[in-house]
């Protein structure tokens, strides 16, 4: 069976928040004496993910609805 791949689009603020959250989780695991290898792998993936430029088409949302 083919492995599922996921794609997430983040702005600069969201990207930073994910990095900080993963780093906090890594610190927590290390303080508990647990392995943080999976978190390290995710930090590398997210930190080195390429930036893809794209245009967003659509109408502005009306927040009053």
PDBQT receptor file of N, H, CA, C and O in Angstrom, charges set to zero:
ATOM      1  N   UNK A   1       0.844  -1.179   0.000  1.00  0.00    +0.000 N 
ATOM      2  CA  UNK A   1       0.000   0.000   0.000  1.00  0.00    +0.000 C 
ATOM      3  C   UNK A   1       0.890   1.242   0.000  1.00  0.00    +0.000 C 
ATOM      4  O   UNK A   1       1.885   1.305   0.721  1.00  0.00    +0.000 OA
ATOM      5  N   UNK A   2       0.525   2.208  -0.802  1.00  0.00    +0.000 N 
ATOM      6  H   UNK A   2      -0.283   2.157  -1.388  1.00  0.00    +0.000 HD
ATOM      7  CA  UNK A   2       1.307   3.430  -0.917  1.00  0.00    +0.000 C 
ATOM      8  C   UNK A   2       1.114   4.304   0.324  1.00  0.00    +0.000 C 
ATOM      9  O   UNK A   2       0.007   4.449   0.842  1.00  0.00    +0.000 OA
ATOM     10  N   UNK A   3       2.228   4.880   0.781  1.00  0.00    +0.000 N 
ATOM     11  H   UNK A   3       3.127   4.762   0.360  1.00  0.00    +0.000 HD
ATOM     12  CA  UNK A   3       2.188   5.745   1.961  1.00  0.00    +0.000 C 
ATOM     13  C   UNK A   3       1.491   7.055   1.625  1.00  0.00    +0.000 C 
ATOM     14  O   UNK A   3       1.725   7.630   0.562  1.00  0.00    +0.000 OA
ATOM     15  N   UNK A   4       0.632   7.533   2.530  1.00  0.00    +0.000 N 
ATOM     16  H   UNK A   4       0.442   7.066   3.393  1.00  0.00    +0.000 HD
ATOM     17  CA  UNK A   4      -0.063   8.806   2.334  1.00  0.00    +0.000 C 
ATOM     18  C   UNK A   4       0.883   9.956   2.641  1.00  0.00    +0.000 C 
ATOM     19  O   UNK A   4       1.645   9.898   3.606  1.00  0.00    +0.000 OA
ATOM     20  N   UNK A   5       0.836  10.988   1.830  1.00  0.00    +0.000 N 
ATOM     21  H   UNK A   5       0.217  11.035   1.046  1.00  0.00    +0.000 HD
ATOM     22  CA  UNK A   5       1.603  12.203   2.058  1.00  0.00    +0.000 C 
ATOM     23  C   UNK A   5       0.636  13.349   2.284  1.00  0.00    +0.000 C 
ATOM     24  O   UNK A   5      -0.419  13.412   1.654  1.00  0.00    +0.000 OA
ATOM     25  N   UNK A   6       0.992  14.250   3.178  1.00  0.00    +0.000 N 
ATOM     26  H   UNK A   6       1.849  14.199   3.691  1.00  0.00    +0.000 HD
ATOM     27  CA  UNK A   6       0.141  15.381   3.503  1.00  0.00    +0.000 C 
ATOM     28  C   UNK A   6       0.870  16.673   3.181  1.00  0.00    +0.000 C 
ATOM     29  O   UNK A   6       2.091  16.759   3.314  1.00  0.00    +0.000 OA
ATOM     30  N   UNK A   7       0.122  17.667   2.761  1.00  0.00    +0.000 N 
ATOM     31  H   UNK A   7      -0.869  17.597   2.652  1.00  0.00    +0.000 HD
ATOM     32  CA  UNK A   7       0.679  18.978   2.455  1.00  0.00    +0.000 C 
ATOM     33  C   UNK A   7      -0.103  20.019   3.240  1.00  0.00    +0.000 C 
ATOM     34  O   UNK A   7      -1.334  19.998   3.268  1.00  0.00    +0.000 OA
ATOM     35  N   UNK A   8       0.624  20.930   3.877  1.00  0.00    +0.000 N 
ATOM     36  H   UNK A   8       1.623  20.947   3.854  1.00  0.00    +0.000 HD
ATOM     37  CA  UNK A   8      -0.005  21.973   4.678  1.00  0.00    +0.000 C 
ATOM     38  C   UNK A   8       0.575  23.310   4.226  1.00  0.00    +0.000 C 
ATOM     39  O   UNK A   8       1.785  23.428   4.036  1.00  0.00    +0.000 OA
ATOM     40  N   UNK A   9      -0.272  24.304   4.056  1.00  0.00    +0.000 N 
ATOM     41  H   UNK A   9      -1.256  24.208   4.210  1.00  0.00    +0.000 HD
ATOM     42  CA  UNK A   9       0.176  25.637   3.681  1.00  0.00    +0.000 C 
ATOM     43  C   UNK A   9       0.165  26.523   4.912  1.00  0.00    +0.000 C 
ATOM     44  O   UNK A   9      -0.860  26.662   5.579  1.00  0.00    +0.000 OA
ATOM     45  N   UNK A  10       1.321  27.129   5.214  1.00  0.00    +0.000 N 
ATOM     46  H   UNK A  10       2.154  27.016   4.672  1.00  0.00    +0.000 HD
ATOM     47  CA  UNK A  10       1.469  27.973   6.393  1.00  0.00    +0.000 C 
ATOM     48  C   UNK A  10       2.033  29.326   5.995  1.00  0.00    +0.000 C 
ATOM     49  O   UNK A  10       2.874  29.415   5.100  1.00  0.00    +0.000 OA
ATOM     50  N   UNK A  11       1.570  30.381   6.660  1.00  0.00    +0.000 N 
ATOM     51  H   UNK A  11       0.888  30.309   7.388  1.00  0.00    +0.000 HD
ATOM     52  CA  UNK A  11       2.217  31.678   6.475  1.00  0.00    +0.000 C 
ATOM     53  C   UNK A  11       3.412  31.749   7.425  1.00  0.00    +0.000 C 
ATOM     54  O   UNK A  11       3.650  30.813   8.188  1.00  0.00    +0.000 OA
ATOM     55  N   UNK A  12       4.158  32.842   7.386  1.00  0.00    +0.000 N 
ATOM     56  H   UNK A  12       3.965  33.602   6.766  1.00  0.00    +0.000 HD
ATOM     57  CA  UNK A  12       5.372  32.950   8.199  1.00  0.00    +0.000 C 
ATOM     58  C   UNK A  12       5.077  32.818   9.691  1.00  0.00    +0.000 C 
ATOM     59  O   UNK A  12       5.831  32.169  10.415  1.00  0.00    +0.000 OA
ATOM     60  N   UNK A  13       3.989  33.426  10.154  1.00  0.00    +0.000 N 
ATOM     61  H   UNK A  13       3.376  33.953   9.566  1.00  0.00    +0.000 HD
ATOM     62  CA  UNK A  13       3.642  33.361  11.569  1.00  0.00    +0.000 C 
ATOM     63  C   UNK A  13       3.321  31.924  11.981  1.00  0.00    +0.000 C 
ATOM     64  O   UNK A  13       3.804  31.444  13.006  1.00  0.00    +0.000 OA
ATOM     65  N   UNK A  14       2.514  31.250  11.184  1.00  0.00    +0.000 N 
ATOM     66  H   UNK A  14       2.122  31.640  10.351  1.00  0.00    +0.000 HD
ATOM     67  CA  UNK A  14       2.128  29.873  11.485  1.00  0.00    +0.000 C 
ATOM     68  C   UNK A  14       3.341  28.940  11.440  1.00  0.00    +0.000 C 
ATOM     69  O   UNK A  14       3.466  28.034  12.264  1.00  0.00    +0.000 OA
ATOM     70  N   UNK A  15       4.218  29.165  10.489  1.00  0.00    +0.000 N 
ATOM     71  H   UNK A  15       4.117  29.901   9.820  1.00  0.00    +0.000 HD
ATOM     72  CA  UNK A  15       5.441  28.362  10.377  1.00  0.00    +0.000 C 
ATOM     73  C   UNK A  15       6.275  28.501  11.651  1.00  0.00    +0.000 C 
ATOM     74  O   UNK A  15       6.764  27.510  12.193  1.00  0.00    +0.000 OA
ATOM     75  N   UNK A  16       6.431  29.730  12.119  1.00  0.00    +0.000 N 
ATOM     76  H   UNK A  16       6.034  30.535  11.679  1.00  0.00    +0.000 HD
ATOM     77  CA  UNK A  16       7.169  29.963  13.357  1.00  0.00    +0.000 C 
ATOM     78  C   UNK A  16       6.511  29.319  14.557  1.00  0.00    +0.000 C 
ATOM     79  O   UNK A  16       7.191  28.777  15.428  1.00  0.00    +0.000 OA
ATOM     80  N   UNK A  17       5.175  29.374  14.608  1.00  0.00    +0.000 N 
ATOM     81  H   UNK A  17       4.623  29.814  13.901  1.00  0.00    +0.000 HD
ATOM     82  CA  UNK A  17       4.438  28.774  15.725  1.00  0.00    +0.000 C 
ATOM     83  C   UNK A  17       4.624  27.260  15.755  1.00  0.00    +0.000 C 
ATOM     84  O   UNK A  17       4.758  26.673  16.829  1.00  0.00    +0.000 OA
ATOM     85  N   UNK A  18       4.632  26.632  14.598  1.00  0.00    +0.000 N 
ATOM     86  H   UNK A  18       4.523  27.108  13.726  1.00  0.00    +0.000 HD
ATOM     87  CA  UNK A  18       4.833  25.182  14.534  1.00  0.00    +0.000 C 
ATOM     88  C   UNK A  18       6.248  24.832  14.995  1.00  0.00    +0.000 C 
ATOM     89  O   UNK A  18       6.437  23.882  15.756  1.00  0.00    +0.000 OA
ATOM     90  N   UNK A  19       7.238  25.594  14.539  1.00  0.00    +0.000 N 
ATOM     91  H   UNK A  19       7.084  26.365  13.921  1.00  0.00    +0.000 HD
ATOM     92  CA  UNK A  19       8.623  25.350  14.945  1.00  0.00    +0.000 C 
ATOM     93  C   UNK A  19       8.764  25.495  16.465  1.00  0.00    +0.000 C 
ATOM     94  O   UNK A  19       9.374  24.648  17.118  1.00  0.00    +0.000 OA
ATOM     95  N   UNK A  20       8.198  26.573  17.026  1.00  0.00    +0.000 N 
ATOM     96  H   UNK A  20       7.703  27.261  16.495  1.00  0.00    +0.000 HD
ATOM     97  CA  UNK A  20       8.282  26.787  18.479  1.00  0.00    +0.000 C 
ATOM     98  C   UNK A  20       7.584  25.674  19.243  1.00  0.00    +0.000 C 
ATOM     99  O   UNK A  20       8.099  25.207  20.258  1.00  0.00    +0.000 OA
ATOM    100  N   UNK A  21       6.425  25.243  18.775  1.00  0.00    +0.000 N 
ATOM    101  H   UNK A  21       6.006  25.622  17.949  1.00  0.00    +0.000 HD
ATOM    102  CA  UNK A  21       5.676  24.178  19.450  1.00  0.00    +0.000 C 
ATOM    103  C   UNK A  21       6.451  22.861  19.432  1.00  0.00    +0.000 C 
ATOM    104  O   UNK A  21       6.511  22.154  20.438  1.00  0.00    +0.000 OA
ATOM    105  N   UNK A  22       7.038  22.542  18.289  1.00  0.00    +0.000 N 
ATOM    106  H   UNK A  22       6.990  23.116  17.472  1.00  0.00    +0.000 HD
ATOM    107  CA  UNK A  22       7.835  21.316  18.204  1.00  0.00    +0.000 C 
ATOM    108  C   UNK A  22       9.062  21.399  19.109  1.00  0.00    +0.000 C 
ATOM    109  O   UNK A  22       9.430  20.421  19.759  1.00  0.00    +0.000 OA
ATOM    110  N   UNK A  23       9.683  22.560  19.144  1.00  0.00    +0.000 N 
ATOM    111  H   UNK A  23       9.384  23.355  18.616  1.00  0.00    +0.000 HD
ATOM    112  CA  UNK A  23      10.856  22.737  20.007  1.00  0.00    +0.000 C 
ATOM    113  C   UNK A  23      10.475  22.605  21.480  1.00  0.00    +0.000 C 
ATOM    114  O   UNK A  23      11.208  21.997  22.259  1.00  0.00    +0.000 OA
ATOM    115  N   UNK A  24       9.325  23.176  21.866  1.00  0.00    +0.000 N 
ATOM    116  H   UNK A  24       8.729  23.671  21.233  1.00  0.00    +0.000 HD
ATOM    117  CA  UNK A  24       8.846  23.034  23.246  1.00  0.00    +0.000 C 
ATOM    118  C   UNK A  24       8.574  21.573  23.586  1.00  0.00    +0.000 C 
ATOM    119  O   UNK A  24       8.908  21.115  24.679  1.00  0.00    +0.000 OA
ATOM    120  N   UNK A  25       7.970  20.843  22.657  1.00  0.00    +0.000 N 
ATOM    121  H   UNK A  25       7.698  21.214  21.769  1.00  0.00    +0.000 HD
ATOM    122  CA  UNK A  25       7.683  19.424  22.876  1.00  0.00    +0.000 C 
ATOM    123  C   UNK A  25       8.974  18.622  22.991  1.00  0.00    +0.000 C 
ATOM    124  O   UNK A  25       9.073  17.712  23.815  1.00  0.00    +0.000 OA
ATOM    125  N   UNK A  26       9.964  18.961  22.162  1.00  0.00    +0.000 N 
ATOM    126  H   UNK A  26       9.883  19.700  21.493  1.00  0.00    +0.000 HD
ATOM    127  CA  UNK A  26      11.264  18.285  22.231  1.00  0.00    +0.000 C 
ATOM    128  C   UNK A  26      11.915  18.511  23.598  1.00  0.00    +0.000 C 
ATOM    129  O   UNK A  26      12.438  17.577  24.207  1.00  0.00    +0.000 OA
ATOM    130  N   UNK A  27      11.879  19.751  24.072  1.00  0.00    +0.000 N 
ATOM    131  H   UNK A  27      11.455  20.510  23.577  1.00  0.00    +0.000 HD
ATOM    132  CA  UNK A  27      12.454  20.077  25.380  1.00  0.00    +0.000 C 
ATOM    133  C   UNK A  27      11.744  19.295  26.486  1.00  0.00    +0.000 C 
ATOM    134  O   UNK A  27      12.387  18.769  27.394  1.00  0.00    +0.000 OA
ATOM    135  N   UNK A  28      10.421  19.224  26.402  1.00  0.00    +0.000 N 
ATOM    136  H   UNK A  28       9.898  19.652  25.664  1.00  0.00    +0.000 HD
ATOM    137  CA  UNK A  28       9.632  18.492  27.395  1.00  0.00    +0.000 C 
ATOM    138  C   UNK A  28      10.015  17.011  27.420  1.00  0.00    +0.000 C 
ATOM    139  O   UNK A  28      10.206  16.434  28.490  1.00  0.00    +0.000 OA
ATOM    140  N   UNK A  29      10.125  16.403  26.245  1.00  0.00    +0.000 N 
ATOM    141  H   UNK A  29       9.970  16.872  25.375  1.00  0.00    +0.000 HD
ATOM    142  CA  UNK A  29      10.492  14.990  26.160  1.00  0.00    +0.000 C 
ATOM    143  C   UNK A  29      11.896  14.751  26.693  1.00  0.00    +0.000 C 
ATOM    144  O   UNK A  29      12.135  13.768  27.395  1.00  0.00    +0.000 OA
ATOM    145  N   UNK A  30      12.825  15.640  26.367  1.00  0.00    +0.000 N 
ATOM    146  H   UNK A  30      12.632  16.438  25.797  1.00  0.00    +0.000 HD
ATOM    147  CA  UNK A  30      14.202  15.486  26.839  1.00  0.00    +0.000 C 
ATOM    148  C   UNK A  30      14.278  15.615  28.353  1.00  0.00    +0.000 C 
ATOM    149  O   UNK A  30      15.045  14.897  28.996  1.00  0.00    +0.000 OA
ATOM    150  N   UNK A  31      13.486  16.530  28.936  1.00  0.00    +0.000 N 
ATOM    151  H   UNK A  31      12.864  17.112  28.413  1.00  0.00    +0.000 HD
ATOM    152  CA  UNK A  31      13.458  16.683  30.388  1.00  0.00    +0.000 C 
ATOM    153  C   UNK A  31      12.885  15.447  31.077  1.00  0.00    +0.000 C 
ATOM    154  O   UNK A  31      13.236  15.152  32.220  1.00  0.00    +0.000 OA
ATOM    155  N   UNK A  32      12.003  14.725  30.386  1.00  0.00    +0.000 N 
ATOM    156  H   UNK A  32      11.718  14.964  29.458  1.00  0.00    +0.000 HD
ATOM    157  CA  UNK A  32      11.429  13.491  30.923  1.00  0.00    +0.000 C 
ATOM    158  C   UNK A  32      12.324  12.282  30.654  1.00  0.00    +0.000 C 
ATOM    159  O   UNK A  32      12.012  11.169  31.077  1.00  0.00    +0.000 OA
ATOM    160  N   UNK A  33      13.430  12.498  29.954  1.00  0.00    +0.000 N 
ATOM    161  H   UNK A  33      13.684  13.402  29.610  1.00  0.00    +0.000 HD
ATOM    162  CA  UNK A  33      14.346  11.410  29.646  1.00  0.00    +0.000 C 
ATOM    163  C   UNK A  33      13.883  10.526  28.507  1.00  0.00    +0.000 C 
ATOM    164  O   UNK A  33      14.350   9.394  28.380  1.00  0.00    +0.000 OA
ATOM    165  N   UNK A  34      12.977  11.015  27.676  1.00  0.00    +0.000 N 
ATOM    166  H   UNK A  34      12.598  11.934  27.780  1.00  0.00    +0.000 HD
ATOM    167  CA  UNK A  34      12.454  10.235  26.552  1.00  0.00    +0.000 C 
ATOM    168  C   UNK A  34      13.151  10.652  25.258  1.00  0.00    +0.000 C 
ATOM    169  O   UNK A  34      13.757  11.720  25.174  1.00  0.00    +0.000 OA
ATOM    170  N   UNK A  35      13.051   9.793  24.266  1.00  0.00    +0.000 N 
ATOM    171  H   UNK A  35      12.559   8.925  24.335  1.00  0.00    +0.000 HD
ATOM    172  CA  UNK A  35      13.658  10.063  22.968  1.00  0.00    +0.000 C 
ATOM    173  C   UNK A  35      12.867  11.140  22.220  1.00  0.00    +0.000 C 
ATOM    174  O   UNK A  35      11.636  11.136  22.218  1.00  0.00    +0.000 OA
ATOM    175  N   UNK A  36      13.591  12.052  21.592  1.00  0.00    +0.000 N 
ATOM    176  H   UNK A  36      14.591  12.055  21.593  1.00  0.00    +0.000 HD
ATOM    177  CA  UNK A  36      12.962  13.122  20.825  1.00  0.00    +0.000 C 
ATOM    178  C   UNK A  36      13.337  13.018  19.352  1.00  0.00    +0.000 C 
ATOM    179  O   UNK A  36      13.297  14.013  18.628  1.00  0.00    +0.000 OA
ATOM    180  N   UNK A  37      13.702  11.817  18.906  1.00  0.00    +0.000 N 
ATOM    181  H   UNK A  37      13.735  11.009  19.494  1.00  0.00    +0.000 HD
ATOM    182  CA  UNK A  37      14.147  11.621  17.525  1.00  0.00    +0.000 C 
ATOM    183  C   UNK A  37      13.057  11.979  16.507  1.00  0.00    +0.000 C 
ATOM    184  O   UNK A  37      13.348  12.599  15.483  1.00  0.00    +0.000 OA
ATOM    185  N   UNK A  38      11.823  11.599  16.778  1.00  0.00    +0.000 N 
ATOM    186  H   UNK A  38      11.586  11.096  17.609  1.00  0.00    +0.000 HD
ATOM    187  CA  UNK A  38      10.736  11.899  15.845  1.00  0.00    +0.000 C 
ATOM    188  C   UNK A  38      10.518  13.412  15.732  1.00  0.00    +0.000 C 
ATOM    189  O   UNK A  38      10.254  13.930  14.647  1.00  0.00    +0.000 OA
ATOM    190  N   UNK A  39      10.630  14.104  16.853  1.00  0.00    +0.000 N 
ATOM    191  H   UNK A  39      10.844  13.684  17.735  1.00  0.00    +0.000 HD
ATOM    192  CA  UNK A  39      10.475  15.563  16.855  1.00  0.00    +0.000 C 
ATOM    193  C   UNK A  39      11.618  16.201  16.077  1.00  0.00    +0.000 C 
ATOM    194  O   UNK A  39      11.404  17.156  15.331  1.00  0.00    +0.000 OA
ATOM    195  N   UNK A  40      12.836  15.678  16.245  1.00  0.00    +0.000 N 
ATOM    196  H   UNK A  40      13.010  14.902  16.851  1.00  0.00    +0.000 HD
ATOM    197  CA  UNK A  40      13.986  16.182  15.486  1.00  0.00    +0.000 C 
ATOM    198  C   UNK A  40      13.745  16.063  13.984  1.00  0.00    +0.000 C 
ATOM    199  O   UNK A  40      14.018  16.993  13.226  1.00  0.00    +0.000 OA
ATOM    200  N   UNK A  41      13.227  14.903  13.563  1.00  0.00    +0.000 N 
ATOM    201  H   UNK A  41      13.004  14.148  14.179  1.00  0.00    +0.000 HD
ATOM    202  CA  UNK A  41      12.940  14.686  12.143  1.00  0.00    +0.000 C 
ATOM    203  C   UNK A  41      11.907  15.685  11.629  1.00  0.00    +0.000 C 
ATOM    204  O   UNK A  41      12.048  16.221  10.530  1.00  0.00    +0.000 OA
ATOM    205  N   UNK A  42      10.877  15.932  12.422  1.00  0.00    +0.000 N 
ATOM    206  H   UNK A  42      10.762  15.497  13.315  1.00  0.00    +0.000 HD
ATOM    207  CA  UNK A  42       9.848  16.899  12.012  1.00  0.00    +0.000 C 
ATOM    208  C   UNK A  42      10.396  18.321  11.951  1.00  0.00    +0.000 C 
ATOM    209  O   UNK A  42      10.062  19.078  11.040  1.00  0.00    +0.000 OA
ATOM    210  N   UNK A  43      11.231  18.683  12.911  1.00  0.00    +0.000 N 
ATOM    211  H   UNK A  43      11.503  18.067  13.651  1.00  0.00    +0.000 HD
ATOM    212  CA  UNK A  43      11.842  20.010  12.900  1.00  0.00    +0.000 C 
ATOM    213  C   UNK A  43      12.684  20.213  11.645  1.00  0.00    +0.000 C 
ATOM    214  O   UNK A  43      12.656  21.286  11.043  1.00  0.00    +0.000 OA
ATOM    215  N   UNK A  44      13.422  19.200  11.254  1.00  0.00    +0.000 N 
ATOM    216  H   UNK A  44      13.445  18.328  11.743  1.00  0.00    +0.000 HD
ATOM    217  CA  UNK A  44      14.233  19.295  10.041  1.00  0.00    +0.000 C 
ATOM    218  C   UNK A  44      13.336  19.423   8.812  1.00  0.00    +0.000 C 
ATOM    219  O   UNK A  44      13.590  20.258   7.943  1.00  0.00    +0.000 OA
ATOM    220  N   UNK A  45      12.289  18.598   8.734  1.00  0.00    +0.000 N 
ATOM    221  H   UNK A  45      12.084  17.920   9.439  1.00  0.00    +0.000 HD
ATOM    222  CA  UNK A  45      11.378  18.649   7.583  1.00  0.00    +0.000 C 
ATOM    223  C   UNK A  45      10.710  20.010   7.452  1.00  0.00    +0.000 C 
ATOM    224  O   UNK A  45      10.682  20.593   6.368  1.00  0.00    +0.000 OA
ATOM    225  N   UNK A  46      10.181  20.506   8.544  1.00  0.00    +0.000 N 
ATOM    226  H   UNK A  46      10.204  20.032   9.424  1.00  0.00    +0.000 HD
ATOM    227  CA  UNK A  46       9.451  21.774   8.497  1.00  0.00    +0.000 C 
ATOM    228  C   UNK A  46      10.393  22.951   8.342  1.00  0.00    +0.000 C 
ATOM    229  O   UNK A  46      10.083  23.913   7.639  1.00  0.00    +0.000 OA
ATOM    230  N   UNK A  47      11.547  22.879   8.999  1.00  0.00    +0.000 N 
ATOM    231  H   UNK A  47      11.799  22.098   9.570  1.00  0.00    +0.000 HD
ATOM    232  CA  UNK A  47      12.502  23.979   8.915  1.00  0.00    +0.000 C 
ATOM    233  C   UNK A  47      13.132  24.142   7.546  1.00  0.00    +0.000 C 
ATOM    234  O   UNK A  47      13.507  25.249   7.161  1.00  0.00    +0.000 OA
ATOM    235  N   UNK A  48      13.251  23.044   6.806  1.00  0.00    +0.000 N 
ATOM    236  H   UNK A  48      12.946  22.144   7.119  1.00  0.00    +0.000 HD
ATOM    237  CA  UNK A  48      13.878  23.092   5.485  1.00  0.00    +0.000 C 
ATOM    238  C   UNK A  48      12.882  22.939   4.339  1.00  0.00    +0.000 C 
ATOM    239  O   UNK A  48      13.283  22.761   3.189  1.00  0.00    +0.000 OA
ATOM    240  N   UNK A  49      11.603  23.007   4.640  1.00  0.00    +0.000 N 
ATOM    241  H   UNK A  49      11.276  23.153   5.574  1.00  0.00    +0.000 HD
ATOM    242  CA  UNK A  49      10.586  22.855   3.598  1.00  0.00    +0.000 C 
ATOM    243  C   UNK A  49      10.697  24.005   2.600  1.00  0.00    +0.000 C 
ATOM    244  O   UNK A  49      10.881  25.156   2.994  1.00  0.00    +0.000 OA
ATOM    245  N   UNK A  50      10.586  23.694   1.313  1.00  0.00    +0.000 N 
ATOM    246  H   UNK A  50      10.437  22.759   0.993  1.00  0.00    +0.000 HD
ATOM    247  CA  UNK A  50      10.697  24.755   0.310  1.00  0.00    +0.000 C 
ATOM    248  C   UNK A  50       9.473  25.677   0.340  1.00  0.00    +0.000 C 
ATOM    249  O   UNK A  50       8.368  25.267   0.694  1.00  0.00    +0.000 OA
ATOM    250  N   UNK A  51       9.707  26.920  -0.040  1.00  0.00    +0.000 N 
ATOM    251  H   UNK A  51      10.605  27.253  -0.328  1.00  0.00    +0.000 HD
ATOM    252  CA  UNK A  51       8.622  27.889  -0.132  1.00  0.00    +0.000 C 
ATOM    253  C   UNK A  51       8.067  27.816  -1.543  1.00  0.00    +0.000 C 
ATOM    254  O   UNK A  51       8.814  27.896  -2.518  1.00  0.00    +0.000 OA
ATOM    255  N   UNK A  52       6.764  27.665  -1.646  1.00  0.00    +0.000 N 
ATOM    256  H   UNK A  52       6.157  27.600  -0.854  1.00  0.00    +0.000 HD
ATOM    257  CA  UNK A  52       6.115  27.589  -2.942  1.00  0.00    +0.000 C 
ATOM    258  C   UNK A  52       5.203  28.797  -3.082  1.00  0.00    +0.000 C 
ATOM    259  O   UNK A  52       4.318  29.018  -2.255  1.00  0.00    +0.000 OA
ATOM    260  N   UNK A  53       5.424  29.570  -4.126  1.00  0.00    +0.000 N 
ATOM    261  H   UNK A  53       6.143  29.390  -4.797  1.00  0.00    +0.000 HD
ATOM    262  CA  UNK A  53       4.579  30.735  -4.368  1.00  0.00    +0.000 C 
ATOM    263  C   UNK A  53       3.371  30.303  -5.186  1.00  0.00    +0.000 C 
ATOM    264  O   UNK A  53       3.490  29.521  -6.130  1.00  0.00    +0.000 OA
ATOM    265  N   UNK A  54       2.212  30.821  -4.812  1.00  0.00    +0.000 N 
ATOM    266  H   UNK A  54       2.116  31.456  -4.045  1.00  0.00    +0.000 HD
ATOM    267  CA  UNK A  54       1.006  30.526  -5.558  1.00  0.00    +0.000 C 
ATOM    268  C   UNK A  54       0.023  31.660  -5.381  1.00  0.00    +0.000 C 
ATOM    269  O   UNK A  54       0.125  32.451  -4.443  1.00  0.00    +0.000 OA
ATOM    270  N   UNK A  55      -0.921  31.732  -6.283  1.00  0.00    +0.000 N 
ATOM    271  H   UNK A  55      -1.005  31.090  -7.045  1.00  0.00    +0.000 HD
ATOM    272  CA  UNK A  55      -1.946  32.760  -6.215  1.00  0.00    +0.000 C 
ATOM    273  C   UNK A  55      -3.220  32.145  -5.668  1.00  0.00    +0.000 C 
ATOM    274  O   UNK A  55      -3.558  31.000  -5.969  1.00  0.00    +0.000 OA
ATOM    275  N   UNK A  56      -3.915  32.923  -4.863  1.00  0.00    +0.000 N 
ATOM    276  H   UNK A  56      -3.640  33.853  -4.619  1.00  0.00    +0.000 HD
ATOM    277  CA  UNK A  56      -5.189  32.479  -4.311  1.00  0.00    +0.000 C 
ATOM    278  C   UNK A  56      -6.293  33.229  -5.043  1.00  0.00    +0.000 C 
ATOM    279  O   UNK A  56      -6.326  34.459  -5.044  1.00  0.00    +0.000 OA
ATOM    280  N   UNK A  57      -7.185  32.486  -5.660  1.00  0.00    +0.000 N 
ATOM    281  H   UNK A  57      -7.158  31.486  -5.659  1.00  0.00    +0.000 HD
ATOM    282  CA  UNK A  57      -8.295  33.074  -6.370  1.00  0.00    +0.000 C 
ATOM    283  C   UNK A  57      -9.563  32.863  -5.576  1.00  0.00    +0.000 C 
ATOM    284  O   UNK A  57      -9.739  31.815  -4.955  1.00  0.00    +0.000 OA
ATOM    285  N   UNK A  58     -10.436  33.826  -5.586  1.00  0.00    +0.000 N 
ATOM    286  H   UNK A  58     -10.293  34.677  -6.090  1.00  0.00    +0.000 HD
ATOM    287  CA  UNK A  58     -11.709  33.701  -4.887  1.00  0.00    +0.000 C 
ATOM    288  C   UNK A  58     -12.200  35.027  -4.406  1.00  0.00    +0.000 C 
ATOM    289  O   UNK A  58     -11.487  36.029  -4.444  1.00  0.00    +0.000 OA
ATOM    290  N   UNK A  59     -13.404  35.023  -3.962  1.00  0.00    +0.000 N 
ATOM    291  H   UNK A  59     -13.984  34.209  -3.932  1.00  0.00    +0.000 HD
ATOM    292  CA  UNK A  59     -14.017  36.245  -3.447  1.00  0.00    +0.000 C 
ATOM    293  C   UNK A  59     -13.600  36.464  -2.001  1.00  0.00    +0.000 C 
ATOM    294  O   UNK A  59     -13.299  35.510  -1.284  1.00  0.00    +0.000 OA
ATOM    295  N   UNK A  60     -13.583  37.719  -1.575  1.00  0.00    +0.000 N 
ATOM    296  H   UNK A  60     -13.828  38.494  -2.157  1.00  0.00    +0.000 HD
ATOM    297  CA  UNK A  60     -13.335  38.022  -0.178  1.00  0.00    +0.000 C 
ATOM    298  C   UNK A  60     -14.521  37.500   0.620  1.00  0.00    +0.000 C 
ATOM    299  O   UNK A  60     -15.669  37.591   0.185  1.00  0.00    +0.000 OA
ATOM    300  N   UNK A  61     -14.231  36.963   1.768  1.00  0.00    +0.000 N 
ATOM    301  H   UNK A  61     -13.298  36.889   2.121  1.00  0.00    +0.000 HD
ATOM    302  CA  UNK A  61     -15.309  36.439   2.613  1.00  0.00    +0.000 C 
ATOM    303  C   UNK A  61     -16.006  37.581   3.324  1.00  0.00    +0.000 C 
ATOM    304  O   UNK A  61     -15.368  38.528   3.783  1.00  0.00    +0.000 OA
ATOM    305  N   UNK A  62     -17.316  37.480   3.409  1.00  0.00    +0.000 N 
ATOM    306  H   UNK A  62     -17.835  36.711   3.037  1.00  0.00    +0.000 HD
ATOM    307  CA  UNK A  62     -18.105  38.439   4.151  1.00  0.00    +0.000 C 
ATOM    308  C   UNK A  62     -18.257  37.891   5.563  1.00  0.00    +0.000 C 
ATOM    309  O   UNK A  62     -18.966  36.906   5.769  1.00  0.00    +0.000 OA
ATOM    310  N   UNK A  63     -17.602  38.511   6.535  1.00  0.00    +0.000 N 
ATOM    311  H   UNK A  63     -17.025  39.311   6.368  1.00  0.00    +0.000 HD
ATOM    312  CA  UNK A  63     -17.580  37.999   7.904  1.00  0.00    +0.000 C 
ATOM    313  C   UNK A  63     -18.926  38.145   8.620  1.00  0.00    +0.000 C 
ATOM    314  O   UNK A  63     -19.121  37.544   9.677  1.00  0.00    +0.000 OA
ATOM    315  N   UNK A  64     -19.857  38.927   8.069  1.00  0.00    +0.000 N 
ATOM    316  H   UNK A  64     -19.699  39.415   7.211  1.00  0.00    +0.000 HD
ATOM    317  CA  UNK A  64     -21.131  39.150   8.749  1.00  0.00    +0.000 C 
ATOM    318  C   UNK A  64     -22.096  37.998   8.564  1.00  0.00    +0.000 C 
ATOM    319  O   UNK A  64     -23.142  37.974   9.212  1.00  0.00    +0.000 OA
ATOM    320  N   UNK A  65     -21.781  37.035   7.699  1.00  0.00    +0.000 N 
ATOM    321  H   UNK A  65     -20.931  37.054   7.173  1.00  0.00    +0.000 HD
ATOM    322  CA  UNK A  65     -22.698  35.913   7.465  1.00  0.00    +0.000 C 
ATOM    323  C   UNK A  65     -22.633  34.904   8.542  1.00  0.00    +0.000 C 
ATOM    324  O   UNK A  65     -23.343  33.900   8.491  1.00  0.00    +0.000 OA
TER     325      UNK A  65
